[in-house]
């Protein structure tokens, strides 16, 4: 069994399409399933109540 971790620099909101496409490509090598997908979105600056930037 192989566990492969892939990091893709893609625009936000495309995680599902990329996951499906990768799973289809990997199925030709045997049973493949996507175990997890996380999307790290860019954080926006937020002003705190004291006026400091978080």
MDAnalysis code that builds the backbone (N, CA, C; Angstrom):
import MDAnalysis as mda
import numpy as np

u = mda.Universe.empty(162, n_residues=54, atom_resindex=np.repeat(np.arange(54), 3), trajectory=True)
u.add_TopologyAttr("name", ["N", "CA", "C"] * 54)
u.add_TopologyAttr("resid", np.arange(1, 55))
u.add_TopologyAttr("resname", ["UNK", "UNK", "UNK", "UNK", "UNK", "UNK", "UNK", "UNK", "UNK", "UNK", "UNK", "UNK", "UNK", "UNK", "UNK", "UNK", "UNK", "UNK", "UNK", "UNK", "UNK", "UNK", "UNK", "UNK", "UNK", "UNK", "UNK", "UNK", "UNK", "UNK", "UNK", "UNK", "UNK", "UNK", "UNK", "UNK", "UNK", "UNK", "UNK", "UNK", "UNK", "UNK", "UNK", "UNK", "UNK", "UNK", "UNK", "UNK", "UNK", "UNK", "UNK", "UNK", "UNK", "UNK"])
u.atoms.positions = np.array([
    [0.848, -1.169, 0.000],
    [0.000, 0.000, 0.000],
    [0.893, 1.230, 0.000],
    [0.500, 2.228, -0.765],
    [1.182, 3.520, -0.813],
    [0.264, 4.592, -0.256],
    [0.823, 5.511, 0.474],
    [0.116, 6.725, 0.868],
    [0.887, 7.870, 0.243],
    [0.206, 8.645, -0.593],
    [0.845, 9.737, -1.328],
    [0.220, 11.050, -0.881],
    [1.064, 11.988, -0.511],
    [0.596, 13.324, -0.134],
    [1.007, 14.269, -1.254],
    [0.041, 14.986, -1.809],
    [0.278, 15.877, -2.932],
    [-0.133, 17.285, -2.531],
    [0.733, 18.229, -2.802],
    [0.419, 19.632, -2.536],
    [0.255, 20.320, -3.887],
    [-0.906, 20.940, -4.112],
    [-1.221, 21.583, -5.384],
    [-1.473, 23.059, -5.137],
    [-0.786, 23.903, -5.877],
    [-1.017, 25.349, -5.793],
    [-2.080, 25.702, -6.823],
    [-3.333, 25.626, -6.409],
    [-4.467, 25.862, -7.301],
    [-5.335, 26.972, -6.730],
    [-6.132, 27.606, -7.575],
    [-7.043, 28.635, -7.077],
    [-8.034, 28.056, -6.056],
    [-8.484, 28.867, -5.100],
    [-9.445, 28.389, -4.098],
    [-10.711, 27.841, -4.748],
    [-11.291, 26.812, -4.136],
    [-12.553, 26.255, -4.599],
    [-12.411, 25.137, -5.611],
    [-11.206, 24.716, -5.948],
    [-11.034, 23.665, -6.942],
    [-10.631, 22.329, -6.335],
    [-10.697, 22.198, -5.027],
    [-10.239, 20.982, -4.348],
    [-11.004, 19.743, -4.813],
    [-12.303, 19.824, -4.940],
    [-13.110, 18.657, -5.309],
    [-12.761, 18.178, -6.711],
    [-12.642, 19.086, -7.667],
    [-12.309, 18.706, -9.038],
    [-10.931, 18.087, -9.136],
    [-9.965, 18.659, -8.437],
    [-8.603, 18.119, -8.454],
    [-8.574, 16.740, -7.804],
    [-9.295, 16.577, -6.693],
    [-9.366, 15.281, -6.002],
    [-9.933, 14.211, -6.929],
    [-11.021, 14.511, -7.613],
    [-11.649, 13.544, -8.509],
    [-10.726, 13.189, -9.671],
    [-10.067, 14.169, -10.242],
    [-9.175, 13.941, -11.372],
    [-7.990, 13.061, -10.968],
    [-7.383, 13.354, -9.819],
    [-6.262, 12.540, -9.342],
    [-6.698, 11.107, -9.038],
    [-7.863, 10.940, -8.432],
    [-8.356, 9.600, -8.114],
    [-8.572, 8.790, -9.387],
    [-9.111, 9.409, -10.439],
    [-9.321, 8.702, -11.698],
    [-7.996, 8.258, -12.311],
    [-6.997, 9.119, -12.266],
    [-5.692, 8.751, -12.811],
    [-5.054, 7.604, -12.029],
    [-5.210, 7.609, -10.710],
    [-4.577, 6.589, -9.876],
    [-5.282, 5.235, -9.952],
    [-6.564, 5.208, -10.313],
    [-7.309, 3.953, -10.365],
    [-6.729, 2.972, -11.379],
    [-6.029, 3.429, -12.384],
    [-5.466, 2.495, -13.369],
    [-4.329, 1.659, -12.774],
    [-3.804, 2.056, -11.605],
    [-2.747, 1.305, -10.944],
    [-3.289, 0.363, -9.879],
    [-4.578, 0.348, -9.671],
    [-5.195, -0.504, -8.658],
    [-6.278, 0.274, -7.928],
    [-6.841, -0.345, -6.907],
    [-7.871, 0.333, -6.116],
    [-7.278, 1.575, -5.476],
    [-7.934, 2.690, -5.666],
    [-7.465, 3.951, -5.095],
    [-8.648, 4.680, -4.484],
    [-8.407, 5.303, -3.363],
    [-9.446, 6.140, -2.757],
    [-8.769, 7.358, -2.147],
    [-9.486, 8.434, -2.128],
    [-8.981, 9.654, -1.518],
    [-9.317, 9.576, -0.034],
    [-8.289, 9.655, 0.798],
    [-8.483, 9.534, 2.240],
    [-8.901, 10.868, 2.839],
    [-8.247, 11.942, 2.431],
    [-8.636, 13.254, 2.937],
    [-8.167, 14.342, 1.978],
    [-8.887, 15.450, 2.012],
    [-8.536, 16.632, 1.228],
    [-8.688, 17.829, 2.159],
    [-7.665, 18.653, 2.248],
    [-7.766, 19.884, 3.021],
    [-7.436, 21.045, 2.103],
    [-8.093, 22.145, 2.317],
    [-7.861, 23.331, 1.505],
    [-7.423, 24.455, 2.442],
    [-6.194, 24.904, 2.282],
    [-5.673, 26.003, 3.090],
    [-5.888, 27.298, 2.321],
    [-6.895, 28.046, 2.734],
    [-7.211, 29.306, 2.063],
    [-6.347, 30.421, 2.616],
    [-6.029, 31.409, 1.789],
    [-5.243, 32.536, 2.303],
    [-6.028, 33.277, 3.386],
    [-5.313, 33.706, 4.405],
    [-5.962, 34.426, 5.503],
    [-5.957, 35.919, 5.214],
    [-7.041, 36.564, 5.593],
    [-7.132, 38.011, 5.450],
    [-6.728, 38.653, 6.772],
    [-6.157, 39.831, 6.678],
    [-5.821, 40.569, 7.892],
    [-7.102, 40.982, 8.603],
    [-7.089, 40.886, 9.913],
    [-8.248, 41.278, 10.706],
    [-7.805, 42.283, 11.753],
    [-8.597, 43.300, 11.947],
    [-8.314, 44.277, 12.987],
    [-8.944, 43.789, 14.289],
    [-8.141, 43.753, 15.332],
    [-8.659, 43.371, 16.641],
    [-9.363, 44.554, 17.297],
    [-9.987, 44.321, 18.419],
    [-10.715, 45.398, 19.111],
    [-9.762, 46.450, 19.662],
    [-8.505, 46.078, 19.879],
    [-7.548, 47.058, 20.407],
    [-6.845, 47.814, 19.291],
    [-7.222, 47.523, 18.035],
    [-6.605, 48.211, 16.905],
    [-5.360, 47.526, 16.372],
    [-5.006, 46.383, 16.947],
    [-3.840, 45.665, 16.453],
    [-4.248, 44.761, 15.283],
    [-3.292, 44.477, 14.426],
    [-3.565, 43.620, 13.275],
    [-3.225, 42.186, 13.647],
    [-4.137, 41.277, 13.351],
    [-3.945, 39.834, 13.623],
    [-3.685, 39.132, 12.322],
])
